[in-house]
Amino acid sequence: MTPRLLHPYTKPAKAQLRELVRANGVRLWDSDDNEYIDGLGSLWYCQVGYGNEEIIDAVSDQLRKMSTYNVFDPWTSDIAEACASRIIEVSPHTDGRVFLCCSGSESVDTAFKIARLVAQLKGEPDRQIMIRRTRGYHGVNAAGTSLQGIAPNREGWGDLIPHIIEVDPDDIESAARVFAEHGPNIAAVISEPLQGAGGVYPPTDDYLRRLRQMCTEAGALMIADEVITGFGRTGEWFASQTYDVKPDLITFAKGVSSGYQPLGGVIVSRDVCDILEADPDFVFRHGYTYSGHPAAAAAGLANINIIEREGLVERANHIGTRFTAGLEAMKGDGSISGYRGIAAIWSAQLAEGTEYAQTCAVRDRMLDLGVICRPIGDSLAFCPPLIIEDDDIDKCLDVMDQAIKES
Ligand SMILES: Cc1ncc(COP(=O)(O)O)c(C=O)c1O
């Protein structure tokens, strides 16, 4: 059959892909009826697992009530407002506001534009520099591609957005030097509190706190990209809370709706809102047709209620304890050379010098044994639904151990 779907982040020439047909809880099944435990929550999301009837009902009820409409001036909707209020309630900015969109990439491009806009509104037209960290992943739209700290993802598209400076992701002195040289012209720094797609790297001690301090002193904004880390993943609603920093803008997506509908957005602090609201004639000329889409908002609202009611944020910490014990044992017996992560996001580093192709071979063997994880460089990443049970965590680790030993 001629393939008609052009797959994301896939070789277009690749012919053979595994075809999934159904999912329930933390499990998926392919068209040959092979069963997989999803150790990755699809792509770092699906906090509540698959097939949650409460979200399905909330979305279908909403589609019946008002299937779609926009929230551009002069409109708003009860469901978009309710979803925004719920996000704000669990966020570090309980007096802020939320912009809604449909993906992490849109949320990053929105935050980028807000950061530049704030400088323009404050009468600082030259404040345009954006700082990114090596290894950072910020999606695939124009700004997000330019802000990526993963070099191959920036290559091959022609010229990207100018005025972007990259800093070392672990050595905060690298950022300090850039601030010393360019401080008054820096609009914002973008940083995942814990870098996810780049390999699961928690911040080094004090990195985020010092970054916050530098932004404050220079009058720049701090953007925390919490597309992966938001909504319980690191054992608090947001990783900014886990690591005790207060960013000016927080981008989110993925876990906000557990992926049941495409939903993302930006949490905007009160200080930034004050700037946007200051001139009654100012128009925020940014927005997507589907910003605040009723079905997506209904999914987000129901999902947050479930995360709270089921105690899934606390559950993430339990998942962390279980993973740490298993990974520590594997390190002890030499199956892996190390591991990184916190709460419900982990990566296991294979033997020193492991090539990416070898990591993929281990991943493929794990798929044959019924466990999904993600190969990144010399490491295998896990980011399971927060409902995962202990036996299934153990199975993920046992299967990884077996696959490593067989490879
Ligand atoms: C930190 C971060 N930002 C942005 C994105 C882009 O999100 P999306 O794929 O929904 O556009 C991702 C996706 O993995 C991400 O991990």
The ligand as a Tripos MOL2 file, in Angstrom:
@<TRIPOS>MOLECULE
LIG
   16    16     1     0     0
SMALL
NO_CHARGES

@<TRIPOS>ATOM
      1 C1          9.5600   21.0980   26.3810 C.3       1 LIG1
      2 C2          8.7740   21.0060   25.1100 C.ar      1 LIG1
      3 N1          8.3520   22.1270   24.5220 N.ar      1 LIG1
      4 C3          7.6170   22.0890   23.4060 C.ar      1 LIG1
      5 C4          7.2810   20.9020   22.8060 C.ar      1 LIG1
      6 C5          6.4600   20.8700   21.5520 C.3       1 LIG1
      7 O1          5.2040   20.3770   21.8160 O.3       1 LIG1
      8 P1          4.2640   19.8500   20.6190 P.3       1 LIG1
      9 O2          4.9160   18.6260   20.0720 O.co2     1 LIG1
     10 O3          2.9490   19.6210   21.2950 O.co2     1 LIG1
     11 O4          4.1800   20.9490   19.6120 O.co2     1 LIG1
     12 C6          7.6980   19.6970   23.3920 C.ar      1 LIG1
     13 C7          7.3490   18.3950   22.7950 C.2       1 LIG1
     14 O5          7.8500   17.3620   23.1780 O.2       1 LIG1
     15 C8          8.4800   19.7500   24.5730 C.ar      1 LIG1
     16 O6          8.9350   18.6390   25.1640 O.3       1 LIG1
@<TRIPOS>BOND
     1     1     2 1
     2     2     3 ar
     3     2    15 ar
     4     3     4 ar
     5     4     5 ar
     6     5     6 1
     7     5    12 ar
     8     6     7 1
     9     7     8 1
    10     8     9 2
    11     8    10 1
    12     8    11 1
    13    12    13 1
    14    12    15 ar
    15    13    14 2
    16    15    16 1
@<TRIPOS>SUBSTRUCTURE
     1 LIG1         1 GROUP 0 **** ****
